[in-house]
Amino acid sequence: MRLPSEVPEKYRGKPEFDLETCVGCGACVNVCPTPGCLSMEDDFEATPPVRRITHRYDACISCGNCEANCTTETGISLSNELDPAVLNREDTIETHEYELQFCEKCGELIGTKKHLIWLYEKLGALAYTNPSLLIAKSNELHKESQEVGQQPSGRDVQTSDFMRILCPKCKYELNIRL
Amino acid sequence: MGMKLIIDLAKCKPQEESGVQCSYKHHPLNKGFDSLMELIRFALICRRCEVAPCVNACPQGALEKVPSEKGGLMDKMLLVSTGPRGVLGKVPKDNFHTDIIKRANMLCTGCGSCAIACPFGTIYTDLIQFPSSECDLCKGRLEPGEKPLCVTSCEDGSLDYQDVHADDGTEEVLEDIVVKLPGSGLWEPFLKNK
């Protein structure tokens, strides 16, 4: 394609997700000022349940908020592509899926699995204060074999809950009552 | 002495059930009571880790530990113990770091990293919503004898607005905001569905 002029390095063009580093936390959706540009939906019916982050760049105003506030810093960035015109408007919609992590005691949504693993890596030694992060990482490492985590217990708090992936409220209750 | 907002934690229900409304005029969707709960949780429930995972987890640097003001309310306050068996007790502040977590809500993106990272479940995502809220206790907007909208709209009877002295069983957690603590037994006010 012939461009009218050379694109400056910092040109704010079409935003691109980096699916390697994007964890699907939803920060970009929160900070996006344009209605309908970035949106997020948690689909609990799907198997496995996923979070869908939808981006339609025909509504994008190239403000760069998503890039500036990205949790992993590189999850979404504005590329140098300056001519994103398409013949069909539907082609501007892209959707990415992220597997969700639920509390293994009450079934409440915690976040995406990638987010937990990213936190494990970011926190380093501090992650060892939090069994939920360790188990999430361990599940990732041993994907093929049986998952270390357990199914929702649903029963009252018990000592084995310490070795489950827990939502904040269950974590709090466990720490208070046991 | 001025009027104080009294929060009875034992009676507090989730906002959907208690029907608390807010009349903060600058923002129609403001949830003033939620912003108070955040401050109260950080003051009473937070375990004040020396090296805090939540602060380290925040990608925006929105959480920081603020030393409590010397002689201020938080400096005088004793931590409510959330120790074994959850028996309510007070722990001398010398045993704890008195630095309090503070969230810069203009930096926070609502990603929820802190909620996942906190080992004790102090922070949960509903507590730190992305749209920021503020409570100004309706100061300067109330007629004499009038109570704030949150007090009149609250259906669980957990809120009151009176001229009181903080005494046994209550703590003035923030300026003009008094929290009534449950007498004994399990420390339930912040448990699930509360």
Chai-1 contact restraints between the chains, C-beta under 6 A:
chainA,res_idxA,chainB,res_idxB,connection_type,confidence,min_distance_angstrom,max_distance_angstrom,comment,restraint_id
A,C25,B,C111,contact,1.0,0.0,6.0,A-B,restraint_1
A,A27,B,T109,contact,1.0,0.0,6.0,A-B,restraint_2
A,A27,B,C111,contact,1.0,0.0,6.0,A-B,restraint_3
A,N30,B,T109,contact,1.0,0.0,6.0,A-B,restraint_4
A,N30,B,G110,contact,1.0,0.0,6.0,A-B,restraint_5
A,N30,B,F130,contact,1.0,0.0,6.0,A-B,restraint_6
A,V31,B,T109,contact,1.0,0.0,6.0,A-B,restraint_7
A,N69,B,T109,contact,1.0,0.0,6.0,A-B,restraint_8
A,T71,B,P59,contact,1.0,0.0,6.0,A-B,restraint_9
A,T71,B,C111,contact,1.0,0.0,6.0,A-B,restraint_10
A,G111,B,G112,contact,1.0,0.0,6.0,A-B,restraint_11
A,G111,B,I116,contact,1.0,0.0,6.0,A-B,restraint_12
A,L119,B,A57,contact,1.0,0.0,6.0,A-B,restraint_13
A,L119,B,S113,contact,1.0,0.0,6.0,A-B,restraint_14
A,L119,B,I116,contact,1.0,0.0,6.0,A-B,restraint_15
A,L119,B,A117,contact,1.0,0.0,6.0,A-B,restraint_16
A,L123,B,P53,contact,1.0,0.0,6.0,A-B,restraint_17
A,L123,B,N56,contact,1.0,0.0,6.0,A-B,restraint_18
A,L126,B,P53,contact,1.0,0.0,6.0,A-B,restraint_19
A,L126,B,N56,contact,1.0,0.0,6.0,A-B,restraint_20
A,T129,B,P53,contact,1.0,0.0,6.0,A-B,restraint_21
A,T129,B,P119,contact,1.0,0.0,6.0,A-B,restraint_22
A,N130,B,P119,contact,1.0,0.0,6.0,A-B,restraint_23
A,P168,B,A115,contact,1.0,0.0,6.0,A-B,restraint_24
A,P168,B,G121,contact,1.0,0.0,6.0,A-B,restraint_25
A,P168,B,Y124,contact,1.0,0.0,6.0,A-B,restraint_26
A,K169,B,Y124,contact,1.0,0.0,6.0,A-B,restraint_27
A,K169,B,K192,contact,1.0,0.0,6.0,A-B,restraint_28
A,K171,B,G121,contact,1.0,0.0,6.0,A-B,restraint_29
A,Y172,B,G121,contact,1.0,0.0,6.0,A-B,restraint_30
A,E173,B,L191,contact,1.0,0.0,6.0,A-B,restraint_31
A,E173,B,K192,contact,1.0,0.0,6.0,A-B,restraint_32
A,N175,B,F120,contact,1.0,0.0,6.0,A-B,restraint_33
A,I176,B,T82,contact,1.0,0.0,6.0,A-B,restraint_34
A,I176,B,G86,contact,1.0,0.0,6.0,A-B,restraint_35
A,I176,B,W187,contact,1.0,0.0,6.0,A-B,restraint_36
A,R177,B,G86,contact,1.0,0.0,6.0,A-B,restraint_37
